[in-house]
Every structure is written in C-alpha cells, then in structure tokens.
Amino acid sequence: MKKTALFLILSLVMMGCNGQNKTIKANNNNCNRRIVIDKSKVDKSWETLNKQYYSSIQTGNPNNCTHDHIYIDVMALEKAKLYSTWLKKYGTKVCYEETSDYIECEHLITDLKDIETLEKTVTFDTKTLDEIEKKIISLGGNFGSYSRYIKFYKDSSSKLDIKLEGPFNPNANYYSTPLIKSIKDNNNLTASTKFIFKEIGGYIYFGVEINPGQYNYYNFSHIPPITGKAVTSPI
C-alpha cells in the first residue's frame, strides 16, 4: 500500500496519563498547504470575493481534475481567521482528488518520539474501516462536507463510539469526514483495514494499519499556537 512520507513541526502539549507533559505533534510545515478549487463550480463573483485568498503559485499537476482549477492559500485563510467557516461554505467546490494529499498530511504524525508514545499507549478499542464508514453514514455524514465533524468518544463501557457535531470547534477532539476519505484513498485501504484508538490526556488519537503490524497515527483537527495565536486546522 502507498504510504505518504511527511514531516511535521507543530506541537500539542498535553498532560499524559502519568502526569508528565506529553507532546503530540500535528503536521503542516512540509505539507503543500493549498486547497484546489474546481473552477467550473464557481462564478466571477466568487472569484472576485476570494481572490485575496489565492495562492501566489497558481500552477500544479491536477491529474484527476479535468477542469480548470484555482489554488487557495491555507495560510491566507488562517490569517483572516476564516478557515473553518470558509470550508463549511465552500467545501463542495473543492477538487477533492487534488487536495486529499494535503488533507492527510495536515494530520499525519511522523515524529518518532510521538509515535513511540502512541505505540506504548494501550489501545482501548479497534474498529474496521467498514464499521467506521457505516456508523458515519448512519448519522447522516457526508465524506465531502465540512458542515459536521467526527467526534470519537468512549461510551459507558469505555468502548469507542462516534457522533457528528458542528460547526467546527477548535477546542474539541474533532476529525473531518474528508480526512477519513483521504486516508482511505491515499493508502488504498479496504473495508477490513484496522483502525486502533488510543487516549492521551483526554484526547483520542487513532492509528491505521497501513501494512500488517504497521500503523500511521493521526492527530485531530486542532493545531495549537506557535506565536501566541491559536491556529486551527479544520481540513
């Protein structure tokens, strides 16, 4: 299976189960932080309104989009504090095929110490991709929408359960539904692919079995501040 090789910089400091500070990092420094828009789905007024968020580089290799495209600069949306509301409003205009690598990249954990911490943490539940997808669909979830987010939580028996909540809350343990689709498509997952769930400091992380016994771990949709200002990653 294909494995996306990525690096990360942003850190989330939280209390671990042993009372010591644990640092779990979330990606985005080396991600291609551009969202690809299907130009056939927008009009001139949309372009005028959103031109301020255009990436300075409007070139790429849109292999799966047969239409014209527009690159949106994620950092411009963050600076304007519009990222989550913009995604909710215009998410259906995104060329998903060309944005999926970035979506996964933003959440993939690759720091070796963080991975070691997660691997040492007890798995409290395991689900298959099929079970997760069916649950999300049963709740009315849409894998191409940012109107509601996945909330993984422990039920009364300390087993994993899922709910959908919205709008985006940067302080919540949320994952977007397009993230699940991106991980599935980028890594050619099957219905029986195993997802494992671990809790650290009250936050739930999940790992995906990319190869037998080999897991990719993912952080939720909240990136903490670098310079004193909160930065959220609702993608």
Salt bridges, closest charged atoms under 4 A:
ASP38 OD1 - HIS67 ND1 3.23
GLU78 OE2 - ARG33 NH2 2.72
ASP101 OD1 - LYS2 NZ 3.98
GLU106 OE2 - ARG33 NH2 2.68
ASP111 OD1 - LYS25 NZ 3.43
GLU116 OE2 - LYS120 NZ 3.08
ASP130 OD2 - LYS134 NZ 3.15
GLU133 OE2 - LYS184 NZ 3.06
ASP161 OD1 - LYS135 NZ 3.61
GLU165 OE2 - LYS163 NZ 3.93
ASP185 OD2 - LYS181 NZ 3.16
GLU199 OE1 - LYS154 NZ 2.87
